[in-house]
Amino acid sequence: MVPTSSDAAEPSREVPAADEPAARSHGASAGTAVRGAKAEGPALTVAAVARRLGVAPATLRTWDRRYGLGPSQHMAGSHRRYSSTDVGRLLVMRRLTLEGVAPSEAARTALSSAEASSASSVRVPSVTDVLDAYTDAVPMAADPAALVAAAAHFDNAAVRWMLARVHPRDVLAWWSDLVAPSLRALAERPVLERPGESVVPALESAAFAELRSRAAVEVARSQRVDGSIGSPHGASADGAPTVLAIAAGVRPDLLLHVIATALQARGVPVRVLSGGSLAAVGPAVERMQPSVALVHEAGAPGDSDRAADAVSAVIAADRSVPVFVHRQGSAPFDVPSSATVHHVRTLTGALHEILAVLG
């Protein structure tokens, strides 16, 4: 999977940049100032901050190693944790790198902002502020041709810029107006690619990264803490119903994650089961005890049979769980007649019918 723009700018195995020593020196002084300030808010792990910012944990470790943008709090056992101030400067770093600023320069700006914050009463950003880096940005109109051009040139910064700003509050419109047309256009045009370069997977990877960011924002808005979604029994900490989304294909399905993100934006925790053997469906149902199961058939050869098998596996594990099958076409689809199975053919239909069942 191709990394996000910030990941691409900072691969963990890359030879240190020429200006790394200067950045380290600058980072040390700024880091000292931040570490001397009183920490506010919860102390977060690398994994938690990575999820919230929509970047890879390796990217955070690289930013820490090269630029001093690391965690400032120490917990029992010498484990380091990020404070709200640490996360605030990472927000600046993330915003600038997505806008195409060189990582070294973005780090200098982020560290400078941290120094100013530690010496004044600047408000520490909330979790939602940190997650939603473009909350105040002017939305862009969907322009699939522009996205195709940026993706074809592997311009990760431009791709992420457009993905973040088109329909920032409506993931279904984001998919139908921008991402789906762009992927179709790229798939239909012949292209000679260099080894290791494949534009469609690259765009899909960027879209997955954007979905991660949007899903994390929705979790923050609903005031759920890390780990509260997807407990061993599938219920969130506040008792909200959960959905188990199952991909009928053998590879991660971007469209299924779009539906999952749309549900999460409406306060419904979702977990996606993809890849591997369908033998994992039954144990997943027993472990999560979901309120609803959603099976998505992507339309590839053999997916219809796999979807039917997935539905049967859900029913065998718990017949009381309503099952929704998202698929196109009218080909026969055999499931036990006594089961509660709903067929939906559109994204909007799947979303609203599931929400109606959950009440």
Secondary structure, 3 states (H helix, E strand, C coil): CCCCHHHHHCCCCCCCCCCHHHHHHHHHHHHHHHHHCCCCCCCECHHHHHHHHCCCHHHHHHHHHHHCCCCCEECHHHCEEECHHHHHHHHHHHHHHHCCCCHHHHHHHHHHHHHHHHCCCCCCCCHHHHHCCCCCCCCECCCHHHHHHHHHCCCHHHHHHHHHHECCCCHHHHHHHHHHHHHHHHHHCCCCCCCCCCHHHHHHHHHHHHHHHHHHHHHHHCCCCCCCCCCCCCCCCCCCCCEEEEECCCCCCHHHHHHHHHHHHCCCCEEEECCCCHHHHHHHHHHHCCCEEEEECCCCCCHHHHHHHHHHHHHHHCCCCCEEEECCCCCCCCCCCCCCEEEECCHHHHHHHHHHHHC
